[in-house]
Amino acid sequence: MFARPLPSFVPDETPDHPDALFVAWLGEAIAAGVVEPHAMTLSTVDADGLPDARVLILKDVDDRGWQFATSATSAKGRQIAARPAAALGFYWREQGRQVRVRGTVAALDPQTSADDFRARPDDSRVASLASTQSEVLPDPADLERALTASAATIAADPDTPSPDHTVYAVTPVAVEFWQGDATRRHVRLRYRRDGDVWQKELLWP
């Protein structure tokens, strides 16, 4: 399955909190040359109970949670509003590693969202303001007209906020670290929240 050397993983030497281990693994992924190591799959559930998955960028991990940004009026934003729970998945192929996160989701304060939006490149802000994300686009020319109008808005006022741009944070209830092995003796360590304490459990491969 893995025809290359893989890093070792010793669960007995892991920190008490999953955030610390994730940051360490992320640093190792960057050092190993993993392409876009911050990319993650965000999974939510729609009104019919069907799962939805898409790839986003992890913005930050701190005491507020594991953060990502999207439009509050997008499909994922509406799904989160209706069912504030999500799963995150990271896969670092070069190292044979996965990280899985499950938890509840909440929007962070408006100032955090505004600051995040203003920190984006101009083209990203223009596209964000122009888009009614996930809605049907009847004519590609509609997008071009919206982008032109949005670019004019940003040019006139570079600090223009987006009313829908929202930074969300996942508060984990479980985080699993998966280290692949060529002989399929994969090492799986799950952190499970028990009140204010994290319990660590080894899982069968």
N, C-alpha and C positions, 0 to 999 in steps of 0.2 A: 504494500500500500504506500509506504514512504521509502523511496529509493534515494535517500539522502540522510546525512547526519542530522539529528534533531537535538535540541537542548534537553538537559535533564530537568526533572521537577521532583523536589523532595518535599512532600506535604508537611512533614514534621518541622520544617524550617520556615514555614510561612508566618506572616504577621497575623495579629488578632483580628484585623479589620480588612475586608475585601478590597476597599478602595486603595489601600497601600500596595497590595499585591498587584492590582490592575495597573497602577501607575508604574510599578517596576517592570511588569510585562510589556507595557506600552513602550517604555524606554528601550527595552531589549528589542522589540519589534522595529523601532526606528533605527537602532544601531545595526540591525540585521538587513536593512534595506527593504523592508516590507513596503510595498506601494500603498499609499493612502491608508496607513494603519488606523487612522481615526474613523474610517468608514465603518458603518454598522447597519445592520438590518433592524428596522423598527417594525414590530408587529402589533397591530391593534385589532379590534373586533368591531364589525359594523352592526347596524340595528337588527339584522337577521341572524346574528351570531356567527357570521362567516369571517374568518381571519383575513387580514390584509397585511402585506409585507412590502416594504420599500427600503432603499438604502439612503441613509442620511449621514451627516458628519457629527460626531460627538464634539460638542462645544467645550465642555469642561466637566470635571468631577470635583465636587467639594461637599461641604456639609449640608448643602441644599439639595444635593442629588446629582444624578448623571444627566447632563443637560444637552438639549438639542433645540433647534429653532424651526418653526414653520408658520404658515398662516393659520390663524384661528378659524378661518372660514374654509380651509382646505378639507378634503375628505378625512385626513388623519386628525385634523383639528376638531372636526365635528364628532368623529368617533371617540376621541378622548373626552370631549365634553359630555357625551352620553354615557360612556363607560370608562372612567378614569383609571385604566390599568393598561400595562404594556409589557412587552418583552423586547430586549435588545440582544443582538447577536453579533459577535466579532469573530472573523476567521482570518488568521494569519498563516497563509499557506506555506510560506517559506520556513516557518518554524513548526508546522503541524500543531498549531494551537487554536483553541476556541475559548471564548468567554461568553457565557450566557447569563442574562440578567432578567429577573422578573420582579415587578413591583407596581406600585401605584404612581399616578402621574398628576402633577399640578402645574399650573402656569406660575411663573415667577412674577415679581412685581413689574409694573409697567415701565419703570425707569430702566431696569435690566434689559427689557425687550427693546426699548428705544435706543439704548446705548449700543446694543448688538447690531441693530439695523444700521445705525449711522457709521459703525466701524466697517461695514461691508464695502467692497469696491463699487465704484459708480455704476458699472454695468449690472451688477447684481441688484443694487437698489432700484435701478430703472426697471429691470425685468420684474422685480417683486411688486412694485407699485402698479405695473401694467397688467399683471395677471390676475384673473379670477380663477385661481388654481383648482384643477380637477374638473372644472365645468366643461361642457361641450364647446368646441371651437368650430362654429359653422363655416368660417372662411378665414384662411391664413392672413388675408389682408386686414382682418380685424385686429390681429396681433400686431401687425406693423403699425397700424394707426395708434393703437394703445401705447406701444413703445415710444413712438414719436411724441405723444402727449406727455408721457411719463418723463422722458428725457428733458423736455422743456420745463417741467415742474422742478426737477432736480437742479437744472441749470439756474433757475430763478432763485431757488432756496435750497442749497446743499444740505441743510439740516432738516429738510422735510421728513417727518416721521411717517411710518406706515401704520395705519390704525389696526391692521390685522396681524402684523409680524409679532410673534410671541415666542418667548423662550420658555420651554417646559423642562421640568426636572422629574426624573424617575427616582422614587425612593424605594430601594430594593428590599424585597423580603427574602430573596435568595440570589446568590451569585455562584455560578459554577465555573471552575477553571479546568480545562480539558487539554491534556498534553498527549499527543499522538505517539504511537510506538510502532516500529516496523513489524514487530511480532504480534501486534494487536493487544499488547499488555498496556493499553492506554491508562494513564493516571487521571482520575477524575476527583477533584476536590470541590465539595459544595459548602459554601457558607450559608447558613440558614439563620435568619433573625429570630431570636427568642427574647421578646421584650427589648431591652436596651443592650443585649449581649448577642454576639455572633457565635453560633455553634459551628464547628467544622466537622464535616462527615466525608469519608471516602465512599465512593460509589463504585459498583461493579462496572468494568469496561463494557 
